[in-house]
Amino acid sequence: MTVTLKNNLSYTGIIKSIIDDKIELDISYDDAVLKGSFSFHSRDIKSILARSTFSQMERDKIEAEKEKKEFERSRELPLKTIDNKETTEPVNPAEKKDLNDKELLDLLNKFPQGEKWNAKTYETIKDRNAFLRTPEEIDFMENYQQWLKAIELNEKNNDLEFFGRYLPEKGWGEEKYSELITRYIRLKVGLTTEEQEFVDKYEIWKKTRPIYEEEQKKIQEEENKESEPAPAPVPGEEQPVPENPQEKQQPPKLPSGE
């Protein structure tokens, strides 16, 4: 039978097994070179066309011809000396460098989290045969760990932005939360949109507060370093001459008439 995939690739062979939604096709008796089988998920299959079957005698004949061709081809190949060092030391692929914050957010823009790109999508791509993956899916799979980091970074940025609108110095905090809850439950007084958001996300507010304070502390330390005055010169040390003095020192003028 011939199986045509949704990417328009076709494979012809004999059905080896059908398990759940996966069909395994033995292509050893159709292709002149390839030997073995491929498995396809039903979601990737566009159509299946039944063809005439092979008898056992025809299969044995095809197998014998393949073995003969393989033997002849192996005799024509030049002998190669194999370096022991090359066989014992595997080649390590280049390690992916960690992306900075901007690169992580760019990656998340490229693969926005949602119905198309998510953890389930990753598992589906990983379970799919390599030749069925699109270049975009391969890119997503190779950058999946960085993509997860990008999601964490984006959530952190959103939480910090939310906290910045409800700062403690503006009256937001545990007392404000208790006051709003009491007002709503006991007095049945409705909350404003701003107050309702604070109540709904209070747990996020508590979690984000130490992170926000740590960020502000780092910013303050950087500002203090920039504003520190230059160290005072040590007495007796020769002071450097400015590279481009605006005015040269003029000799003293003598009194007129002398």
SULMO-V892602 format. One record per residue. N is the residue number from 1. PHI is phi in whole degrees, -180 to 180 (999 if undefined). OMEGA is omega in whole degrees, 0 to 359 (none if undefined). D_LAST is the distance of its C-alpha to the last C-alpha in whole Angstrom. Layout:
((N,PHI,OMEGA,D_LAST) (N,PHI,OMEGA,D_LAST))
This chain:
((1,999,179,121) (2,-114,178,118) (3,-105,177,115) (4,-108,182,113) (5,-88,181,110) (6,-69,175,107) (7,-90,175,105) (8,73,172,107) (9,-82,182,108) (10,-122,179,112) (11,-135,181,113) (12,-116,180,117) (13,180,182,119) (14,-112,179,122) (15,-64,179,121) (16,-97,178,121) (17,-164,173,121) (18,-132,181,120) (19,-125,182,119) (20,54,182,117) (21,-105,183,115) (22,-122,178,114) (23,-116,179,116) (24,-109,185,116) (25,-116,177,117) (26,-88,184,118) (27,-101,185,117) (28,-63,187,118) (29,-102,180,121) (30,-115,182,119) (31,-87,183,116) (32,-73,184,116) (33,-117,186,113) (34,-66,177,113) (35,-143,181,115) (36,133,183,115) (37,-142,176,114) (38,-121,175,112) (39,-112,182,112) (40,-131,172,111) (41,-82,181,111) (42,-60,181,113) (43,-67,181,110) (44,-96,185,108) (45,-92,177,112) (46,-90,180,112) (47,-158,177,116) (48,-131,181,118) (49,-117,179,121) (50,-75,178,124) (51,-130,180,125) (52,-65,183,128) (53,-91,177,128) (54,-96,172,128) (55,-80,180,131) (56,-63,179,131) (57,-65,179,132) (58,-67,179,129) (59,-63,180,127) (60,-62,180,128) (61,-66,179,128) (62,-63,181,124) (63,-64,180,123) (64,-65,179,125) (65,-64,179,123) (66,-66,180,120) (67,-64,178,120) (68,-64,179,121) (69,-64,180,118) (70,-66,179,116) (71,-65,180,117) (72,-65,180,117) (73,-67,181,113) (74,-66,179,112) (75,-71,181,114) (76,-81,181,112) (77,-71,178,108) (78,-70,177,106) (79,-70,181,106) (80,-122,174,103) (81,-86,184,102) (82,-104,178,100) (83,-71,181,98) (84,-60,181,98) (85,-65,181,95) (86,-69,182,95) (87,-81,184,98) (88,-93,182,97) (89,-109,179,94) (90,-67,178,94) (91,-81,181,91) (92,-86,177,89) (93,-66,180,88) (94,-62,181,85) (95,-74,178,84) (96,-76,179,83) (97,-79,178,79) (98,-68,180,79) (99,-85,175,78) (100,-79,186,75) (101,-59,181,75) (102,-65,180,74) (103,-66,177,77) (104,-64,180,79) (105,-68,176,79) (106,-65,178,79) (107,-65,179,82) (108,-69,175,84) (109,-68,180,83) (110,-72,179,85) (111,-125,183,88) (112,-62,181,88) (113,-65,181,90) (114,170,184,94) (115,-67,183,97) (116,-84,184,96) (117,-113,180,94) (118,-161,182,95) (119,-63,179,96) (120,-66,177,100) (121,-60,180,98) (122,-60,180,97) (123,-63,179,100) (124,-64,180,102) (125,-65,182,100) (126,-65,181,100) (127,-80,183,104) (128,-85,176,104) (129,-58,186,104) (130,-57,184,101) (131,-74,178,102) (132,-94,183,103) (133,-80,176,99) (134,-79,177,97) (135,-55,179,93) (136,-65,179,92) (137,-68,178,94) (138,-64,178,93) (139,-62,179,90) (140,-64,181,91) (141,-65,181,93) (142,-69,182,90) (143,-107,187,87) (144,-62,181,90) (145,-64,177,88) (146,-67,179,85) (147,-63,177,86) (148,-64,177,87) (149,-64,179,84) (150,-64,178,83) (151,-64,179,85) (152,-62,180,84) (153,-63,181,81) (154,-65,178,81) (155,-65,178,84) (156,-62,179,81) (157,-62,179,78) (158,-65,179,81) (159,-66,179,81) (160,-66,178,78) (161,-65,177,77) (162,-64,181,80) (163,-62,181,79) (164,-61,178,76) (165,-90,181,77) (166,-134,184,79) (167,-75,178,76) (168,-59,181,77) (169,-68,176,74) (170,-98,176,76) (171,99,181,79) (172,-92,180,81) (173,169,184,83) (174,-64,180,86) (175,-65,179,86) (176,-63,179,86) (177,-63,179,88) (178,-62,180,91) (179,-64,181,90) (180,-67,179,91) (181,-63,180,94) (182,-63,180,95) (183,-60,183,95) (184,-76,186,97) (185,-77,186,100) (186,-86,185,100) (187,-95,180,99) (188,57,179,100) (189,-93,181,96) (190,-68,180,95) (191,-100,174,92) (192,-72,179,89) (193,-59,180,89) (194,-65,180,85) (195,-65,180,87) (196,-65,178,90) (197,-63,180,88) (198,-63,179,87) (199,-65,182,90) (200,-64,184,91) (201,-110,184,89) (202,-63,179,88) (203,-63,176,89) (204,-66,179,86) (205,-60,180,84) (206,-66,181,85) (207,-67,186,84) (208,-83,185,81) (209,-55,179,79) (210,-63,178,78) (211,-67,180,77) (212,-64,181,75) (213,-65,177,73) (214,-67,178,73) (215,-63,179,71) (216,-65,179,69) (217,-64,179,68) (218,-65,179,67) (219,-62,180,65) (220,-64,179,63) (221,-64,178,62) (222,-65,179,61) (223,-66,179,59) (224,-65,179,58) (225,-64,181,56) (226,-69,183,54) (227,-91,180,53) (228,-66,179,52) (229,-69,178,48) (230,-66,181,46) (231,-62,181,47) (232,-68,180,44) (233,-65,179,41) (234,-81,180,42) (235,-58,178,40) (236,94,179,38) (237,-82,178,40) (238,-74,182,37) (239,-86,180,37) (240,-67,179,37) (241,-83,178,35) (242,-54,182,36) (243,-66,183,37) (244,-128,179,35) (245,-64,182,32) (246,-70,182,31) (247,-133,175,28) (248,-82,181,26) (249,-67,182,23) (250,-89,178,19) (251,-67,180,17) (252,-63,179,14) (253,-85,177,11) (254,-84,178,8) (255,-64,181,6) (256,-70,178,6) (257,90,179,4) (258,-99,none,0))
